[in-house]
């Protein structure tokens, strides 16, 4: 799953994203190393303009809430379903075989989620006194970024939640996750999942395209090649303090490198 996501973009860099000179005084949340999804933080998402010739960056709350709900109902809903993420393979049919809650939004309310790095934890079994592996594990957090890119895009879907207590309308969103590639199978080895990272071409298609259901699923399930990702271990303070500090763990086994040879995806597709 993806429950922590970085959006550390300075105001100057934010302007460069759109290549416009515009006020960003209301977007202080962008200059944060890590957003903790369980706090339902304000984040930046890209949504298409009505004519689908351009996009705009808008503020949205991480944690999808459909339709009209009171504050208490929205809190209970998100705790029950953990709507920070949606599984690409369950866009149309839920895991229980019922109609998916994501279905309408996947067709008409797709967005892009800005990311400067995702965080996942690697679980390593503790060793007992006799040298045996125990069921209990130690979590080692990693930050994963895209090589040679200061930021990248994740597929999202959004909803305009109407708070029935206040009448306020808030954009809420969820991030698309897919099966882990060979690197992320080692980094996020408890769930074997990862956020879908899009090329600029796929990001534009996700946001602007008149897509079939099959194509929507195909894009949402895209796996970026492991060799295009960079990773480093970090300290645990990212959870409460929202900051990234690189940290070495001498006892941590190395990530196996043979995954670079196992993947057959064409790197040129990702570079262009």
N, C-alpha and C positions, 0 to 999 in steps of 0.2 A: 504494500500500500504506500501511498505518499501522503504523509501527515505533516511534513515540514518542508518548506520551500523558500528559497532565497529570492529577494527582489531588491538587492542593494544597487540602486541606480541613483547617481547624483542628479541634481537638477539640470546641470549642463548636459549630461548624458541623456536624460529624459527628453530634452529638446531635440537632441540629435536623432532620437528614435523616429520622430515625426518630421525632422528637418524643418521645424517651424519655430519662430520666436513667440512663445506663448507663456503666460503666467502658470507656474506650477506650485504656487504657494499653498494650495490645498492638497498637495500630494506628498506631504512629509513622510508618509509611510513607505515611500519608495526607498528611502535611505536607511534601510534596515537589513541587516545580514540575513535574518531568518524570520519568517512569519510562522508562528505556531498555529496550525489549522484548528486546534481544539479551542482556541480563543476566538474563532470566527473573525479574523482580522480584516480590515479594509485592504484591498489589493487592487492592482491595475490589471484590467482585461481589455482586449481589443474587440470591438463589435463593428460590424459593417454598417456603413451609411445606408439609407433607404434605397439609393440607386445602385448600391454595391459597386461603386467605382473607387471607394476609399474606405478607410476605417478610422475610428476614433478611439482613444484610450479613455476609459471611464473607471470610476471607482465602483467596486463591487465587494460584497462580503463573501469570504470563503466559507462554504457550507450551504449547499443547495436547499432552498425551501420553495416548494411549488405553491402557486395560488394564493389563497387568503387564509391566514392563520393568526391567532393571537401570539404574543411573545412566548407565553408558557407552552402553547401548542408547538411552536417552532422549535423551542429548546428540546421538548420531548421527542419530536420527530427526528431531529438531527442526532440525538443521543441513541435513539433506537436503530437508526439505519446507517449512521456514520456517512453522511452525504458529502464528505470532502472529496471523494473520488467516485467515478463510475467505471465499471469494468467494460472494456470495449466489446467483449463477446456477449454482454447482457444489455445492449442498447435497446433491443426489441422485445426480448423475452427474458424474464427474471430467472434466477437460478431455480426457483420453485416451479417454473413452467408457466407463470402467469404473465399478463401484459406488463411490460416494463414501465416503470415510472419515468424513465428517461426518453421514451419514444417520441413524444411530440417535440421536446426541446432539441433532440438530435436532428430533427428534420428542419426546424424553423428558428432555433435559437442557439446556434453554434457560436462560439467565441474562441479567442486565443488568450492564453494565460502567460504573461511575461515571467521568465525565470532567469536567474543568474546562478542557479545551482540548486540541486536537490540533495536532501539528506536522508540516508537510510542507515540502518544498523546491522552489523554482522554479528551473528550469534556463534560464540565459540564455547564448547562444553568445558565446564570446570573439571579439573583432574583431582581424583580422590587420593587419599593417603597411600593407597596401594598402586597408584599409577593408572587407575581405571577412569574412563570417561563417565562423568555424572550427567544426569538429566538436566540439572541446573546449568544455565549458560551465563556467560559474560557478554554484554553488549558493547561493541566497538563502533562508534558512529563514524561515518564517512560523508564527506561532501563530494558530489559528483558533478562535474561541469563538462561543457562541450569544448573541445580543443579549438583554440584560435577564435573563440567567440566570447564576447563579454556578456551576452545574453542570448536567449533562444526562446522558442515558443512551444507551449504544450497545448494540446487540444482541450477545449472546455465546452460546457454547455451552461446556459444561464437561465434564470427565472426572475421575473419581477414579483417579489413577495410583497403583498399588501398586508401590513400589520393591522389587524382588525381592532386592536386596542387604540391605535393612534391615527390610523388612516395613512401613515407614511408608507411610501413605496421604496423598497430597497432591492437593488440588483444583487442576486446571490448566484454562486456558481460552483461547479464541481470540475475536477481535473480527470482526464481520461488516463486510465492505466491499462497496461498490457502485460503479456508474459515477459519475464526477464530474459535479456540476452545473456551470453555466456559470462560476461563480467558481472552483471547484476545478480546472476544466480549465486555468485560467491559473496557479493557485498550484502545483498538482501536475501540471505540464504534461509530465512524462516518462512517467507511467503512466496519467494520466487516470482515477484511482480516488480514492475517499474513503471513510472510515468512514460507515456509516449512522447518522444522528442521529434519534432517535425522539422523538415527542411523548410526554407522560405517558400519554395514552390508548393509543397504540400500544405503549409500553413495558409497560403493565399487560397488554395483550392478549398480547404476546410471552411474558411471564413466566407468566401465569395461564391463558391461553385453551386450550381443547381445539380445536386448529387442524388444518385440512386441510393437506396438503403444499403445495397451491397458495397458501394464505393465509400459510403460513410464508415461502415464497419472496417473496410480495408485500411483506410487512413488511420482510424483510431487504434488499430492493432499493429501499426508499423513498429518495427524494432530497429533502432539505430545500431549500426555495427559497434561492437565493443571497442574497437581500435580508435574510434573517434571521440571516446570519452576519456576524461582525466579524473583521477580520484586522489583524495588524501584523507588521512584520519584526523579527526578533530576532537576537541575537548567537549565534555558533557554540558558545559554552560550554555550551549546553544538552546537548550530546552527552556530554561527560565529567563536567561538574560538576552536571548536573541542575537548573540554575537558568535562569529566564527573565529576560533583560534586553532591553528594547526597544532597537532599533538602526536608525538610518536609513542607507540606501544611496543617496546622491545620484545615482549612475550608473544606478540600477535604473529601467527603464521603468515607467510607471504601469500599474496594473491597468485594463483597459478596463471602462467602466461600462455599456455597452449590454446586458450580460447581464441587468440588472435588468428590461429591457423584453422580453427574449426568453423568459423563463420564464412559463408560464401557470398554474402551480400556484396554488391558492387559499390565500392567506396566512391566512385565518380558520381554516382547518383546523389550522394549526400554532399559532395563538395560543390555541386553546381546549383 
